[in-house]
Amino acid sequence: MTLTQLAYLVALADSRSFTRAADAVGVAQPTLSRQLRVLEDEFGAALVERGGREGVRLTPAGEVVLPLARRMLADADRARTGVAELIGLRSGRVRVGGTPSLCIGVLADVLRVFHEQHPDVRLELVESGSQPLVRSLVRGELDVALVIVPTTGIDPALHTTPVLRERLSVASPASDRAPTTRASLTIHELARRPLIVPRLGYDVREATLQAYADAGETPRFAVEGGEMDAVLRLVEAGTGVAVVPDLVFAGRPRLRRTVLTPALYRTVALARRADLAPTHAMQAFRDTLLSFLADLSAGDNLPGDVQVLRRPDPLPG
């Protein structure tokens, strides 16, 4: 069994076509087919169903091998990157994940600063919900990610560093009358207004709907679905209100923030795989993130109710 053969299996699983898989890995189709036969002989089982009308599919044995193959390939890639850094190469790569609200509120600026400080390090950004990001981290498809820590705890395969605690507040159009004359809004009051929620997979959507359920209320949906930026634009246009993280209010004068009672909070953590030591590039990204957040906090530039939980490690004296 070789990494090349495993890469062929992954390409075939992703493309569901021998022709497209061969193109993706840059070999002739007979070569790819022959190497897969060798891999199947080694396992003693067919890994691929051939000749199906719906394209190539993995057998149950292939489905067992696939996640292991992805992880082995990711580990090999990390090993190459780590060795390259150890022998003094300046370049590297950091694959960063973040939820859409954190990409809007934090990561865009952090990535800009990191690129200015480390222009030779290649950055790759994946924007998704926390649960898909956690799965990508475990599979080795991401190096680090900013994720929301669920109340049940995070996957034990990951090492997490809590970095932020932020409140969830109600966003409404600044051009309209305030949703309440008081300092805060209850879920019962919120339930009388048309609600905009992002697509399935957003932690803030789940937190909002759980708050409604706990209060015995049923939401009146104006719009369901979309990414965070679309939700904010719909609120600005007066389509409805939304429950959003406080970070997204920064730089959006067309939004009015109203706090909820009882308060809803969430914890944001920087996560990576626990069984892999961070590369120099990953460590530099972590330091950049923590320094950026500390500077925002020191300058009182954090919007709403957002607290920085982790400070950069002090420099040795």
Salt bridges, closest charged atoms under 4 A:
ASP14 OD1 - ARG70 NH2 2.64
GLU40 OE1 - ARG37 NH1 3.96
GLU40 OE1 - ARG50 NH2 3.11
ASP75 OD1 - ARG273 NH2 2.83
ASP77 OD1 - ARG80 NH2 3.88
ASP77 OD2 - ARG93 NH2 2.07
ASP109 OD1 - ARG112 NH2 3.92
GLU116 OE2 - ARG112 NH1 3.56
ASP120 OD2 - ARG90 NH2 2.84
GLU124 OE2 - ARG93 NH1 3.69
GLU124 OE2 - ARG122 NH1 2.51
GLU141 OE2 - ARG139 NE 2.93
ASP143 OD1 - ARG78 NE 3.78
ASP143 OD1 - ARG95 NH2 2.96
GLU166 OE2 - ARG266 NH2 2.92
GLU189 OE2 - ARG182 NH2 2.51
GLU217 OE2 - HIS188 ND1 2.73
GLU224 OE1 - ARG205 NH2 3.07
GLU227 OE2 - ARG199 NE 2.89
ASP229 OD2 - ARG233 NE 2.96
ASP229 OD1 - ARG252 NH2 2.80
GLU236 OE2 - ARG252 NH1 3.15
GLU236 OE1 - ARG254 NH1 3.91
ASP246 OD2 - ARG257 NH2 2.86
ASP275 OD2 - ARG71 NH2 2.82
ASP275 OD1 - ARG273 NE 2.94
ASP287 OD1 - ARG286 NH1 2.90
ASP313 OD2 - ARG286 NH2 3.32
ASP313 OD1 - ARG310 NH2 3.23
